[in-house]
Amino acid sequence: MPTTKTKETNTTPDTPSMDAPVQVAGVQTVSVLSFDLGNRFNSLTDGSRTINFPSYSDRLSSRQDLDLTQKDFIDGVSFRVDIGAQSFKVGKIAGALAARPTFTGEKWTKAKEFLFAGLSALDLESNAVIEELRCSVPDDQDLTQRTPFETLADKIHNFRVNGRDYNIRINRVRIVAEGKTAWLRAVKEGLFQYPHYLNGVLDLGGGTAIARLISPDGTIARDYEKVLKGGTSQLAAEIAAEVQLLGAEGQILDAIADGSFRVHAHDFKSAYDALLPRWVANIRGELNTAWRPIETQYAQILVVGGSAPIFAPYVAGNKRYIIAPNPQFFALEGLQNG
């Protein structure tokens, strides 16, 4: 289990470690911190605590005031993040102020403000060293996804969240393909009935659904990777078109999550009930097509991610599918302990 301790360290703000150091005493050290940059929610854990908050972010104009004494700011789901001369509204407050949902764009461009907000929500000390930051990405071979994280390494980051100044050094960054850490954890916990065969992971997120097959020694079968444009944002888009709520896909997803199935005066429960089976069938159909050439060579598919619970009833009793316990955080906890 990663440990948190206090030690003296050499730091130089905003510069690599080879530059002239400045001695800072009593700095908190976190051995491993894991970060899941999500289309719907961002999640972080240091091994002792796990937090998540809505994945909304937008630039904060000079005219927009925020009351940092409100409960959502205190509870760590709403944030004002200041990085140099740039200010952002992040989390629940950004969604409430009509920021576009992260799944509508490239989430990698928002990595820094989401990470800094999360470090605040984890109650890190103002001066801290993260020995290793672990991040999962859909395609670990894509530089567009890797670079925003890798450029955080070997630097000290000065920023302010909800009025508090932070001086955080990140020593190393480790990038892992989504699905791999969930597979590792499933193997360790004995969830696969046939661990000596290829087994799969289906990560159902907000923007995409990502499927991978992994061999018994942990090698990803790259020729059979599948990134499906079938996350719950696709379901929300179909519902929005059906009930004439175009542009409200983020609110639809929020209402699905809280079980209200209502956006303002619009009740979309009947559309949800009609379209959900088709959404599930489309995902399963794409997987069956992609993996048909090796259908007899893989054993089971572990289902993880925040959308796993709405997928689960449609594969109940099917021994090929395993729904992970606590599916929203299963992969993140595997990343932390892998």
N, C-alpha and C positions, 0 to 999 in steps of 0.2 A: 504494500500500500504506500503510495507517495506520501512524503512527509512535508510538513511546513515547519520551518525553524527560523531563527534570527541569527544573523552573522554580520560581520563587517565586510564591505565590498568596495571595489574601486569602480567609480562611475563617471562618465562624461556625457552630459545631456546631448541627445540627438546626434551622436557620432559613434562610429565603430570603436571597438575596445582598444585598438592599437593606438588611438590618440591619447594625449596626456590625461591621466586619470585624476579625478577629484575624490578624496576619501569621504565616504558617508557612513556614519556609524548606525548600528541598530536597524539594519534593513531586513525586512521579511523575505525569506526565500521559499519559493514553491518549487518542488522538484519537477512535477509534471502538472500541466494544466491542459485540458482538452476542450476544444471549441468546435461546435457544429453550427456553421453558418447556414441557416435554413431559409427557405422561401416563405414559410409561414411563421416559424418561431426560431429564435436563436437560443442555443443551449450551451452552457459551460459547466464544467466540474473541475474541482481540484482534488477529487477523491474523497473528500469529507462532506462536501455539499454540492448539490446540483441546482442550477437556476435556469429559468428560461423566460423569455419575454417576446412580445409580438415583433415580427420582422417588418417594421416600418421605419423609414428614415427620410428626412428631407432637410434641405438647407433652411436655416432659421433667419428670417429677415430681421432687419434692425427695428422694425415696427412691432414685431410679434413678441409680446411679453409672455412669460411662463411663470406660474406660481409654484415654486419649488417646495412649498410647504404642503401641497396637496398630497393625499394619501398614496396615489399611484407613484409619485416621485419617491416618497419615503419607503414604499414597499418594493422598489426596484423593478418596476415595469414601465415607467416613463422616465425619460432622461433629457437633460440639456447637455450636449457634448461640445466642448470647445477645443479645437485643435489649431493652434496658431491663431490666425486671423479668421478662421472659418468656424461657424457655429451651426449645430444641427439639432433638430428635434428628433428624438429616437424613441421607438417603442410605442406603447399604447397611445400616448399623447399625439404622436405623429399621425397615427391612423385616425384619431378623432378629429384632427385638423386637415383631413383629406389628402394626406400623402398617398402616393400610388403604392399599392402592394409590391413587395420586393419581387414576387414571382412574375411581374410584368416586365422586368428589365434584367440587367446583368448584376446579380447580387455581389459579384466580386468587387465591384467598384465601391461597395459600402462596407467592406470587411473591417476597415479600421474603426469607424465609428461604432459599429456593432460590438466589436471586441472590447473597446474601451468602456462602453456602457456596461457590458457584462462583467468586466473586472470590478467595476464599482458595485454592481449588484452582489458579487461574491464577497464584498466587504474586505477586499485587499487593503493593506496598509498603504498610506500615501507614497511610501518608498518601498519598492519591492523588486525582487529579482525572480523571474520565471526561468528556471533552468532549461525546460523543454516545453514548447507549445506544440501540441498535437492537433492537427486539423484534418478533417476528411473532406474529400472533393469527389464529384461524380466521375471525373476523368483525370486521374493522377498523372497522365502523360501530356496534358494540355497546359501549356505555359500560361495561357490566359487565366487559368484557375489557380495554378501554383504560385505565380509571381506575387500577387497581393499579400500572400502569407510569407513567402520566403524573404521578401524585402523587409519584414519586421525583425529578422534575426540579427543578432550581434549589434543591437542598438538600444539606446535609452529613449523612451517616448515620454514627452511632457505633454500633459493634457489636463483638462478640467471637466469633471462630471458633476452636475447638480451643485455647482459652486465649490467643489472640493478639488484641490490641485493634486495631481499624481505625477510620480517620477518612476516609471516602470521600465526595467531592463528585461529584454527577452534575449536569452543567450542562443538558443537553437530552435529551429522549427522543423517538425517532422510531418510530411504529407502522406496520407494514406488514402487509398481508393475506398469510396463508400461501399459498404457490404463486406469488406475484408475483415474489419474488426468484429462485426456481428458474427461472421462465420467462425472466427477464432474463439469468441466467447461461447458460441453454441457447441463447438467441439469440446472445449474444456468442461462445459456443464453437461455433456452427454445428451444433447437434445437431438442429434441426428441418430437415427436407428442404424444407419449403414455408413459409418464414418470412413470406411475404406473405399468408397466410391466418390465420384464427383457429387457434390451437393451445391445447391443454389441458395442465393439470398435475393429476395425481392424487397427493395427499400421504397416504400410508398410515401413520397413526400408531397409537398404542396405544388411545386412546379413540375416535377418529373417523377416517374417511377423508374428505378434503376435495377436491372437484373444482372446477376453475375453467377457463373458456375466456377467453383473452386475445387481443385484437386486435393487429395488427402494430405499432400505435403504443403498446401497453402498457395499453390500456383494458380493465378487467375487464368481461366481459359479465355484469352483475349479475343479469339475469333468468334466467341459466342456471347460477348458483352452486348447488352441491349439497354439503351436509354430510351424509354418510352415517353412520348409527350402525353402522358396519361395520369399525371398527378391530380390531386383533387381540384387544382385550378381548372383543369379541363372539364371536370364535372360541374364546377361552378359556372363556367362559361356556357355550358349547355342549358343549365337551369336559368341563367340570366336571359338567354335567347328565348326560352320557352315562356317566361313570365314577364318579359319586357323590362328587365332590370339591367340592361347593358351598362357596363361601367361600375356596377356594384358587386363585382365578383368577390372582392375582399370581404365585404359585409356579408355576403352569402356564406362564405367559408366560416366567418365568425359565428353566424347563426346556426350553422350545422354543428360547430364545435360546442356551442352552449345549449343546443337542443331546442332552441326557440323556433327555428325554421321560419323566421320572419325578418324582413327588412322594412322598417317603418310600417306602413299599413299593408304591405304585401306578404301574404302567407304563401310559401312555396313548398310546403310539405308534400302536396300531391305530386308536384313535378319532381321533387327529390325521390319519392318512392318509385316513380315511373322510370327515372333515368339512372338511378343507382345500379340496378341489375345490368343495364347495358354497359355502363362504365366498367364494372367488374369483368363482364364477358369480353370486352375489348382488350383489356389488359391480359387476361388469360389466353385469348386468341392470338395476340401478338407473341406471347411467350411460346405457345405451342408451335406456331409457325417457325419461329427462330430456332427452336431447339428440337424440332422434329427429326432432323438427321441423326441426332444422338439420343433419341427419346429413351432407349433402353440402357443408356450408359450413365445416366445421372439418377440419383435416388430421390432426394427430397428438396423442398424449397422452404427456406425460413423466411417468414414475412415480418418485416420490422417497419418502423416509421410511424408518424402520427396518424396516418390514414389507415393503418392496419386494422383497427377495430371495426370500421365500416365494411372492410373487405372480408373479415373473418366469417360472418354468417354464411357466406356463399361457398366457402370451402370446408365448412364444418363436416366432419366425418370422412373427408378425403385425406387419406394417409400420406399423400405426397406433400401436403402443405402442413407446415408447423407455424402457428402464430406465437411469436416470442412473448414471454412475460414482460409486462411494462414496455410495450414495443416502441414508444416514443423515445425512450432513453436507453434502450438495450444496446444500440450500437455505440452511443456516446460512452457508456460505462465500459464497454469492451475496448474502446479506444484508450481510455484512461488506464486500464489495467493490462493492456496487451503488451 
